[in-house]
Amino acid sequence: MLLIIGAVASPLGDRLVDAIWPTPAPQPTPSAAAKLITIAQWPPDDPYLCDPTIAVAGTGPKLPDTLTPSESEDVRNMALRQLDAVVWYHGVLNMTLTGANSEPLLILAVEPKVFARHDVTPAWGLEAEPGCGGPSQVRHLQTVLDQGTVKDLGVSNGGADNPQAKAAPFGPTFTVSRGDAADIKMDVYACQGLYEFGVRIRYLDADRELNTWIGTPDKPLRLIGSWEGVHRFHSQFGSPVSPGALPAAPDTQLPAGPPAAATLACPKK
């Protein structure tokens, strides 16, 4: 069941604890086996292939026109693997949160944390139009690392109708267990510089507040912004990599502005 949370961070006060576990009732005993299990993809395998707003960029001298597109692998994934590229401007972090057993775990916050920012401009960028259908309706979050903001974007309108994509906010906290997992889609943007970041998930196991991380200072997630002076390349529908920005349609004039993802969240210059 698809469950995209609608709020991210909120301190847990005594009133909220009492509302969930009333004082007169016995408090649940923490179990050594009770813990949060996280499954994450950055960048995600399936949505990545279908999303033209996700591009990659590199700082090295080897350019992406050396890549040969394949029917079995997206050219952007090839750049990540072969050219040590980084996701450019916009990435999608897909997370599934669940428990090791049936004991409920109260999720207190899902918080992006920047570990380091480097004032770096990519040498090249690669955009692609994979040519596949869009996702069904989903609820998702958006964070802009430059601004330290997180927004609830509600339910997207793309794709087929999905009755499980609830329109009402889920509130500042929610619970998960082995039989009640939560799937979270987080759009992450960087406008300027190279960011090394992670996502901290704070949760309550009975009376213990615990943390788990997706991305750490030693093994961070990476996202880079900036487009001025970047040598741009594109590939459409599996065609060879060509110089220039991704056109709006095949055989149309190449745009001169920033990548499409930059216009979604970054200030216009």
N, C-alpha and C positions, 0 to 999 in steps of 0.2 A: 504494500500500500504506500502510495506516494504521499509523504508528509513534508512540506517545506515550511520551516518555522517562520513566523512573522515578526519576531522581535529577537534581540540578540543578548543584551546585557542588562542585568538589574540585580542590585544587592538583595539578599534574602533576609528579611526582617523576621522578628519573632511572630508577628501577626500572620505572615504568610505560612510559617511553619505550623502554627496552630490551626490554620485553615486546612492544611493538608493532613496533618496528624494531630487531631484534637488532644489537648492536654490530658483530659481524663482517661483517654485510651492509652494502653501500654505502647511504648515506643518500640518499633521493630529492632531486633538485635542485629547489629552488623554481622554479615557473614564474610568469612575470609575469601569466599569464592565470588562474592558480589563485586563486580567491576564493570566498567564501561568498555565496550569493544568498539573500535572505530575502523571503518574501511574507507579509504580515501583514494581519489585519483586526481592527479595534477600533471599535465592536463588530462581531462577524461578521454577515454578511448573512443567511445561511440559518439557522444555529442560533439567532440572535437572534429570528427570527420565531416559533420554536417553544418558547421558554423563558419561562415566566411568572415566573421568579425574577429576570429582568432588568427593572429599572424605570429610569425617568429622573427627574431632578429639575432644578429651575431656581431661580435667585436673583432673576430679574427680576419685574416687576409683571404681565406678561401671563400669564394662566392658561391651562392646557391645555383648558379647556372651550370655548375658541374654535376648537379644531381640529375638522375634520369627517373622521371615519374614512373610509378608502378601501380598496377591495378590492385595489388594486395596491401599497399601501404600509402597513406597520405604523404604528400611531398613535404609537408611541414614536419611530420614526425621523422622523416628521413633527415631533415635539417637538424632537428634536435639531437638525433642519434649520431649523425656523421660529422656535423660541423660545430657541435657544442653550442647550438643556438639556445636562446632563451625566449620564452613567451613574450610577445610584444604588445604593450598597451593593455590588452584584455585577456584574462584567463578565467577558466571556470574550474572551481574546486567542488567536486562532488563528494559528499560525505554521507555515510550511513552509520548511524549510532544505534547500538543495541546493547543488551545486557548479557552476562554470562549465564544467568538463570532467571527465574520468574520474579525475583525481588525488584521492585521499582527503583529506578535511579532518577533523581530529580535533576534535570539539566538547568543550571543557573545562568550560564552565559556561554556564548560562542563568540570569541573575541580575536580579531586579527591583531597580530603583534609584529611590528617591524623590528628586526634584529640589527639591520645595518642598511644604510643607503649610500650608494656610490655615485658620484657626479660623473656619469659615463653616458656618452651618446653612441648608439650602435653604428657600426661601419656599413651595415646593410640590413635590409628588411625584406621578408618574403610573405606576400599575401596569396591566398588561394581561394578559388571558388570550386568547392567539391561537387556541387550539382546533385544534392540529395534533398529529400523532404525535411521539413522542420519538425520539431518536437511537438508533443501534445501540450495542452495547457498545464502550466506548473506554477507553483508559488516559489519565489526566490528572493534573495537578498543581494544587495550591491554595496561594495565597500570601495572607497577610493583611498589608496594608501597615502597619497600626498596630503590628503585632508584629514585623515583619521576618522572618517565618517562611515556609518553603516545605515543603509536605508532598507525599509521593507517595500519592495516593488509590487506587492500584491500578486495577483494571478496574471500571467502572461496570456495574450490572446492568440498566439500562434498555434497552428496545428489543430488537430481534432479536439472536440469537446472532451474534457476530463472531469467527471462529476466528483472525483476524489480531491481535486485541487480546490480546497476550501477558501472562500473569499474573505471570511472573517479573520481578524488577527488571532493568533494562537496565544498571545499573552507573553509576558516576560520569561516564563519558565514552562517547562513541559517534562513529561516523564517518558522513559524508555525501559524496556525489559526484553527478555529473550523473545517473547511473543508479541511485542509492540515496538518495532523498530521505527526510526525516523530517518527519512532521506532528505538531505539538505543540498540545495544548489546555491552556491555563492559566486556571483560575478565579482571579480577582483580587477581593479584598474590601477595603472601607474601612469602618470602624465610626464614626469621628468625624472631621469636617473634610473639606476639599477637598484631594485629593492630585494633584500633577502628577508623573508618573513615566514611566519607560521601562524597557526590558529590554536589558541588555547581554549579548551572546553572545561569549564568548571562544573562540577556536579556533586550532588549530595547522595551518599550511600548511608541511609539511616541518619546517624548524627555525625558522620564524618564528611567534611568537605575535601574533595580530591580534585586533582587536575590531570588531564591528559593532553598531549600535544599532537598536532599534525604539522610537521615541519619543525625543526629545532635549530638552534644556532650552529650546530655541527653539520646538519643536513637540512638547510633551509629550502623553502620554495623560492623561486626566483621569477621576477617580472621586471621588464625594462620599458621605459617610455622614451620620448623624444623622436622627432622625425626630420627636423631641419638638417639638411646636408646628408641625409642617409641615402645610400645607393639602393634604390628600390627595385624589387623583382616581383613577378607574379606568375601564377599558373592557373589556367581555367580548365576544368573538366578533364584533368589528366593530361593536358597538353604540356609540351616542354616548357621549362622555366624561361621567361622572357624578361628583358629589361623594362622598367617602368612600373607605375602603380597599378593596382587592380582596377580595370575599367568597370563601369557600371553594367555593361553588357558586352558580349563579344563584338569585336571590330568597331568599337566606339572609341572616342578620344580618351586618352589617359588623363585622369584628374591630376590637378596640381596641388591639391590640399592634403591634409593629413589623412592617415588611414581611417576607415569608417569607425573603428572602435574608439579612436581618440575623440571624435565628435560627440560620443554618447555620454561621456562623464567628465572630460577635461575642459577647462575654460578655453574659450576661443581667443586667439591672439589677433 
